[in-house]
Amino acid sequence: AGSIQWVHSTGDHCDFNIMFDLIVMIRHAFQCLHSDEDTLRVLRNVAGHLGAGKTFVFESRNPNINWPGEWDGASDVYSSGPDWFQISTRVLSSDSEFVTFEHTYTFRRDTLKSGSKLRFPARTAVEQLISKAGLMLVYVFGDWTRSPFDRQLSEEMIFQVSRA
């Protein structure tokens, strides 16, 4: 436990003046980078903090899956004893690369709404940005258990990258 340093930061402006052996970006944060410029800024910053031959891992949802169809109208109820809440999703718009949606959180006495816009870049586009940032693609997995990526079936694209 003493050999792990957890850092919570934005990916584009941080400067820790140290090198890391492993950098992990989780929870589909990569999909919140809405332009190639934003993505390159983050990837270059990662490259500047990654030791030679060390690893950066991040995920993006596979754009070949029909995410608007999966998400629009989805609803789940979560409960713990007498307490419960419901999360409902409504897709507001989608195009070839972006999906904008709204979550409605319904509680016993309150309702909250939260909107999001996510980018779904193609695997080849991500690989080009990785290369432009001075990083090297090691492997693309189809999930966090390291299953091979299947273009039609894998929901995730897990990118394992290193600094050249």
ChimeraX commands (.cxc) that place a marker at each C-alpha (Angstrom):
marker #1 position 0.00,0.00,0.00 radius 0.5
marker #1 position 2.87,2.37,0.64 radius 0.5
marker #1 position 4.01,2.20,-2.98 radius 0.5
marker #1 position 0.81,3.65,-4.46 radius 0.5
marker #1 position 0.28,7.36,-4.81 radius 0.5
marker #1 position -3.30,8.36,-5.68 radius 0.5
marker #1 position -3.65,11.64,-7.56 radius 0.5
marker #1 position -6.97,13.27,-8.38 radius 0.5
marker #1 position -6.55,15.97,-11.00 radius 0.5
marker #1 position -7.61,17.29,-14.34 radius 0.5
marker #1 position -5.55,15.70,-17.06 radius 0.5
marker #1 position -4.68,18.75,-19.09 radius 0.5
marker #1 position -3.14,21.22,-16.65 radius 0.5
marker #1 position -1.51,19.20,-13.89 radius 0.5
marker #1 position 2.25,19.26,-13.37 radius 0.5
marker #1 position 3.50,17.08,-10.55 radius 0.5
marker #1 position 7.19,17.27,-11.42 radius 0.5
marker #1 position 7.41,13.49,-10.95 radius 0.5
marker #1 position 7.19,10.45,-13.21 radius 0.5
marker #1 position 4.70,7.62,-12.71 radius 0.5
marker #1 position 4.97,3.91,-13.48 radius 0.5
marker #1 position 1.21,3.60,-14.04 radius 0.5
marker #1 position -1.47,6.16,-14.87 radius 0.5
marker #1 position -5.11,5.05,-15.03 radius 0.5
marker #1 position -8.04,7.11,-16.33 radius 0.5
marker #1 position -11.34,5.47,-15.34 radius 0.5
marker #1 position -15.11,5.91,-15.38 radius 0.5
marker #1 position -15.12,6.82,-19.09 radius 0.5
marker #1 position -13.50,10.18,-18.34 radius 0.5
marker #1 position -11.79,9.94,-21.74 radius 0.5
marker #1 position -15.20,10.37,-23.38 radius 0.5
marker #1 position -15.58,13.79,-21.73 radius 0.5
marker #1 position -12.77,15.08,-23.96 radius 0.5
marker #1 position -14.89,16.58,-26.74 radius 0.5
marker #1 position -12.22,17.60,-29.24 radius 0.5
marker #1 position -8.99,16.27,-30.67 radius 0.5
marker #1 position -7.21,19.31,-29.19 radius 0.5
marker #1 position -8.49,18.54,-25.66 radius 0.5
marker #1 position -7.58,14.88,-26.08 radius 0.5
marker #1 position -4.07,15.65,-27.35 radius 0.5
marker #1 position -3.47,18.07,-24.47 radius 0.5
marker #1 position -4.35,15.35,-21.95 radius 0.5
marker #1 position -2.40,12.61,-23.74 radius 0.5
marker #1 position 0.68,14.83,-24.01 radius 0.5
marker #1 position 0.43,15.68,-20.33 radius 0.5
marker #1 position 0.23,11.97,-19.52 radius 0.5
marker #1 position 3.27,11.34,-21.73 radius 0.5
marker #1 position 5.15,14.00,-19.78 radius 0.5
marker #1 position 4.42,12.24,-16.49 radius 0.5
marker #1 position 4.90,8.64,-17.61 radius 0.5
marker #1 position 8.25,6.96,-17.13 radius 0.5
marker #1 position 9.89,5.41,-20.20 radius 0.5
marker #1 position 8.30,2.05,-20.98 radius 0.5
marker #1 position 5.67,2.54,-18.25 radius 0.5
marker #1 position 1.91,2.16,-18.66 radius 0.5
marker #1 position -1.14,4.36,-19.17 radius 0.5
marker #1 position -4.55,2.65,-19.26 radius 0.5
marker #1 position -7.92,4.19,-20.13 radius 0.5
marker #1 position -11.26,3.16,-21.57 radius 0.5
marker #1 position -13.78,4.43,-24.04 radius 0.5
marker #1 position -17.06,2.81,-24.99 radius 0.5
marker #1 position -17.07,1.04,-28.35 radius 0.5
marker #1 position -18.80,3.38,-30.84 radius 0.5
marker #1 position -20.00,0.37,-32.87 radius 0.5
marker #1 position -22.54,-0.42,-30.14 radius 0.5
marker #1 position -25.89,1.39,-30.40 radius 0.5
marker #1 position -25.55,3.32,-27.13 radius 0.5
marker #1 position -28.52,5.67,-27.76 radius 0.5
marker #1 position -30.72,2.62,-28.31 radius 0.5
marker #1 position -29.34,0.94,-25.17 radius 0.5
marker #1 position -29.74,4.02,-22.99 radius 0.5
marker #1 position -32.90,5.81,-24.15 radius 0.5
marker #1 position -35.75,4.94,-21.82 radius 0.5
marker #1 position -33.58,2.78,-19.54 radius 0.5
marker #1 position -34.61,2.81,-15.91 radius 0.5
marker #1 position -33.24,1.11,-12.80 radius 0.5
marker #1 position -34.45,1.11,-9.20 radius 0.5
marker #1 position -31.99,0.77,-6.34 radius 0.5
marker #1 position -33.08,0.05,-2.79 radius 0.5
marker #1 position -31.62,-0.51,0.63 radius 0.5
marker #1 position -34.21,-1.34,3.25 radius 0.5
marker #1 position -36.99,1.24,3.10 radius 0.5
marker #1 position -34.90,3.70,1.07 radius 0.5
marker #1 position -34.94,3.64,-2.72 radius 0.5
marker #1 position -34.17,5.74,-5.75 radius 0.5
marker #1 position -34.67,5.38,-9.48 radius 0.5
marker #1 position -32.36,6.41,-12.31 radius 0.5
marker #1 position -33.99,6.98,-15.69 radius 0.5
marker #1 position -32.14,7.91,-18.88 radius 0.5
marker #1 position -33.36,9.89,-21.85 radius 0.5
marker #1 position -31.20,10.44,-24.93 radius 0.5
marker #1 position -31.56,14.04,-26.10 radius 0.5
marker #1 position -29.46,13.81,-29.27 radius 0.5
marker #1 position -26.91,11.65,-31.00 radius 0.5
marker #1 position -24.78,11.82,-34.10 radius 0.5
marker #1 position -21.84,9.89,-35.48 radius 0.5
marker #1 position -19.56,10.83,-32.58 radius 0.5
marker #1 position -21.55,12.40,-29.71 radius 0.5
marker #1 position -24.44,11.34,-27.48 radius 0.5
marker #1 position -26.17,13.89,-25.26 radius 0.5
marker #1 position -28.40,12.45,-22.56 radius 0.5
marker #1 position -30.11,13.24,-19.29 radius 0.5
marker #1 position -30.35,11.16,-16.13 radius 0.5
marker #1 position -33.33,11.71,-13.86 radius 0.5
marker #1 position -32.77,10.64,-10.25 radius 0.5
marker #1 position -36.07,10.11,-8.46 radius 0.5
marker #1 position -36.01,9.82,-4.67 radius 0.5
marker #1 position -38.87,9.49,-2.25 radius 0.5
marker #1 position -39.14,13.26,-1.79 radius 0.5
marker #1 position -37.05,14.80,-4.54 radius 0.5
marker #1 position -36.14,14.57,-8.22 radius 0.5
marker #1 position -32.80,15.66,-9.67 radius 0.5
marker #1 position -31.68,15.87,-13.30 radius 0.5
marker #1 position -28.16,15.64,-14.67 radius 0.5
marker #1 position -27.14,16.13,-18.28 radius 0.5
marker #1 position -24.06,14.77,-20.04 radius 0.5
marker #1 position -22.48,14.79,-23.45 radius 0.5
marker #1 position -20.02,12.03,-24.31 radius 0.5
marker #1 position -17.75,11.56,-27.30 radius 0.5
marker #1 position -17.52,8.13,-28.93 radius 0.5
marker #1 position -14.37,8.31,-31.07 radius 0.5
marker #1 position -13.51,5.43,-33.38 radius 0.5
marker #1 position -10.67,3.14,-32.33 radius 0.5
marker #1 position -8.53,4.30,-35.27 radius 0.5
marker #1 position -9.02,7.95,-34.29 radius 0.5
marker #1 position -7.93,7.22,-30.71 radius 0.5
marker #1 position -4.88,5.32,-31.95 radius 0.5
marker #1 position -3.88,8.28,-34.17 radius 0.5
marker #1 position -4.16,10.67,-31.21 radius 0.5
marker #1 position -2.08,8.31,-29.05 radius 0.5
marker #1 position 0.66,8.35,-31.68 radius 0.5
marker #1 position 0.50,12.15,-32.16 radius 0.5
marker #1 position 0.97,12.56,-28.40 radius 0.5
marker #1 position 4.24,10.62,-28.52 radius 0.5
marker #1 position 2.79,7.51,-26.93 radius 0.5
marker #1 position 2.76,3.95,-28.20 radius 0.5
marker #1 position -0.25,1.64,-28.30 radius 0.5
marker #1 position 0.52,-1.68,-26.61 radius 0.5
marker #1 position -2.88,-3.39,-26.77 radius 0.5
marker #1 position -6.62,-2.80,-26.99 radius 0.5
marker #1 position -8.77,-5.07,-24.80 radius 0.5
marker #1 position -12.53,-5.58,-25.01 radius 0.5
marker #1 position -13.07,-5.31,-21.24 radius 0.5
marker #1 position -11.21,-4.87,-17.94 radius 0.5
marker #1 position -10.61,-8.64,-17.70 radius 0.5
marker #1 position -8.33,-8.31,-20.78 radius 0.5
marker #1 position -10.59,-10.13,-23.22 radius 0.5
marker #1 position -9.64,-9.51,-26.85 radius 0.5
marker #1 position -11.41,-6.54,-28.43 radius 0.5
marker #1 position -14.23,-7.53,-30.80 radius 0.5
marker #1 position -15.29,-4.61,-33.02 radius 0.5
marker #1 position -18.95,-5.70,-33.11 radius 0.5
marker #1 position -19.45,-7.21,-29.63 radius 0.5
marker #1 position -17.11,-5.56,-27.10 radius 0.5
marker #1 position -18.78,-2.76,-25.18 radius 0.5
marker #1 position -15.45,-1.32,-24.10 radius 0.5
marker #1 position -12.17,-0.40,-25.72 radius 0.5
marker #1 position -9.51,-0.61,-23.01 radius 0.5
marker #1 position -6.33,1.04,-24.30 radius 0.5
marker #1 position -2.98,0.00,-22.85 radius 0.5
marker #1 position -0.40,2.59,-23.84 radius 0.5
marker #1 position 3.25,3.23,-22.99 radius 0.5
marker #1 position 5.72,5.99,-23.48 radius 0.5
marker #1 position 8.06,5.16,-26.33 radius 0.5
marker link #1:1,2 radius 0.2
marker link #1:2,3 radius 0.2
marker link #1:3,4 radius 0.2
marker link #1:4,5 radius 0.2
marker link #1:5,6 radius 0.2
marker link #1:6,7 radius 0.2
marker link #1:7,8 radius 0.2
marker link #1:8,9 radius 0.2
marker link #1:9,10 radius 0.2
marker link #1:10,11 radius 0.2
marker link #1:11,12 radius 0.2
marker link #1:12,13 radius 0.2
marker link #1:13,14 radius 0.2
marker link #1:14,15 radius 0.2
marker link #1:15,16 radius 0.2
marker link #1:16,17 radius 0.2
marker link #1:17,18 radius 0.2
marker link #1:18,19 radius 0.2
marker link #1:19,20 radius 0.2
marker link #1:20,21 radius 0.2
marker link #1:21,22 radius 0.2
marker link #1:22,23 radius 0.2
marker link #1:23,24 radius 0.2
marker link #1:24,25 radius 0.2
marker link #1:25,26 radius 0.2
marker link #1:26,27 radius 0.2
marker link #1:27,28 radius 0.2
marker link #1:28,29 radius 0.2
marker link #1:29,30 radius 0.2
marker link #1:30,31 radius 0.2
marker link #1:31,32 radius 0.2
marker link #1:32,33 radius 0.2
marker link #1:33,34 radius 0.2
marker link #1:34,35 radius 0.2
marker link #1:35,36 radius 0.2
marker link #1:36,37 radius 0.2
marker link #1:37,38 radius 0.2
marker link #1:38,39 radius 0.2
marker link #1:39,40 radius 0.2
marker link #1:40,41 radius 0.2
marker link #1:41,42 radius 0.2
marker link #1:42,43 radius 0.2
marker link #1:43,44 radius 0.2
marker link #1:44,45 radius 0.2
marker link #1:45,46 radius 0.2
marker link #1:46,47 radius 0.2
marker link #1:47,48 radius 0.2
marker link #1:48,49 radius 0.2
marker link #1:49,50 radius 0.2
marker link #1:50,51 radius 0.2
marker link #1:51,52 radius 0.2
marker link #1:52,53 radius 0.2
marker link #1:53,54 radius 0.2
marker link #1:54,55 radius 0.2
marker link #1:55,56 radius 0.2
marker link #1:56,57 radius 0.2
marker link #1:57,58 radius 0.2
marker link #1:58,59 radius 0.2
marker link #1:59,60 radius 0.2
marker link #1:60,61 radius 0.2
marker link #1:61,62 radius 0.2
marker link #1:62,63 radius 0.2
marker link #1:63,64 radius 0.2
marker link #1:64,65 radius 0.2
marker link #1:65,66 radius 0.2
marker link #1:66,67 radius 0.2
marker link #1:67,68 radius 0.2
marker link #1:68,69 radius 0.2
marker link #1:69,70 radius 0.2
marker link #1:70,71 radius 0.2
marker link #1:71,72 radius 0.2
marker link #1:72,73 radius 0.2
marker link #1:73,74 radius 0.2
marker link #1:74,75 radius 0.2
marker link #1:75,76 radius 0.2
marker link #1:76,77 radius 0.2
marker link #1:77,78 radius 0.2
marker link #1:78,79 radius 0.2
marker link #1:79,80 radius 0.2
marker link #1:80,81 radius 0.2
marker link #1:81,82 radius 0.2
marker link #1:82,83 radius 0.2
marker link #1:83,84 radius 0.2
marker link #1:84,85 radius 0.2
marker link #1:85,86 radius 0.2
marker link #1:86,87 radius 0.2
marker link #1:87,88 radius 0.2
marker link #1:88,89 radius 0.2
marker link #1:89,90 radius 0.2
marker link #1:90,91 radius 0.2
marker link #1:91,92 radius 0.2
marker link #1:92,93 radius 0.2
marker link #1:93,94 radius 0.2
marker link #1:94,95 radius 0.2
marker link #1:95,96 radius 0.2
marker link #1:96,97 radius 0.2
marker link #1:97,98 radius 0.2
marker link #1:98,99 radius 0.2
marker link #1:99,100 radius 0.2
marker link #1:100,101 radius 0.2
marker link #1:101,102 radius 0.2
marker link #1:102,103 radius 0.2
marker link #1:103,104 radius 0.2
marker link #1:104,105 radius 0.2
marker link #1:105,106 radius 0.2
marker link #1:106,107 radius 0.2
marker link #1:107,108 radius 0.2
marker link #1:108,109 radius 0.2
marker link #1:109,110 radius 0.2
marker link #1:110,111 radius 0.2
marker link #1:111,112 radius 0.2
marker link #1:112,113 radius 0.2
marker link #1:113,114 radius 0.2
marker link #1:114,115 radius 0.2
marker link #1:115,116 radius 0.2
marker link #1:116,117 radius 0.2
marker link #1:117,118 radius 0.2
marker link #1:118,119 radius 0.2
marker link #1:119,120 radius 0.2
marker link #1:120,121 radius 0.2
marker link #1:121,122 radius 0.2
marker link #1:122,123 radius 0.2
marker link #1:123,124 radius 0.2
marker link #1:124,125 radius 0.2
marker link #1:125,126 radius 0.2
marker link #1:126,127 radius 0.2
marker link #1:127,128 radius 0.2
marker link #1:128,129 radius 0.2
marker link #1:129,130 radius 0.2
marker link #1:130,131 radius 0.2
marker link #1:131,132 radius 0.2
marker link #1:132,133 radius 0.2
marker link #1:133,134 radius 0.2
marker link #1:134,135 radius 0.2
marker link #1:135,136 radius 0.2
marker link #1:136,137 radius 0.2
marker link #1:137,138 radius 0.2
marker link #1:138,139 radius 0.2
marker link #1:139,140 radius 0.2
marker link #1:140,141 radius 0.2
marker link #1:141,142 radius 0.2
marker link #1:142,143 radius 0.2
marker link #1:143,144 radius 0.2
marker link #1:144,145 radius 0.2
marker link #1:145,146 radius 0.2
marker link #1:146,147 radius 0.2
marker link #1:147,148 radius 0.2
marker link #1:148,149 radius 0.2
marker link #1:149,150 radius 0.2
marker link #1:150,151 radius 0.2
marker link #1:151,152 radius 0.2
marker link #1:152,153 radius 0.2
marker link #1:153,154 radius 0.2
marker link #1:154,155 radius 0.2
marker link #1:155,156 radius 0.2
marker link #1:156,157 radius 0.2
marker link #1:157,158 radius 0.2
marker link #1:158,159 radius 0.2
marker link #1:159,160 radius 0.2
marker link #1:160,161 radius 0.2
marker link #1:161,162 radius 0.2
marker link #1:162,163 radius 0.2
marker link #1:163,164 radius 0.2
view
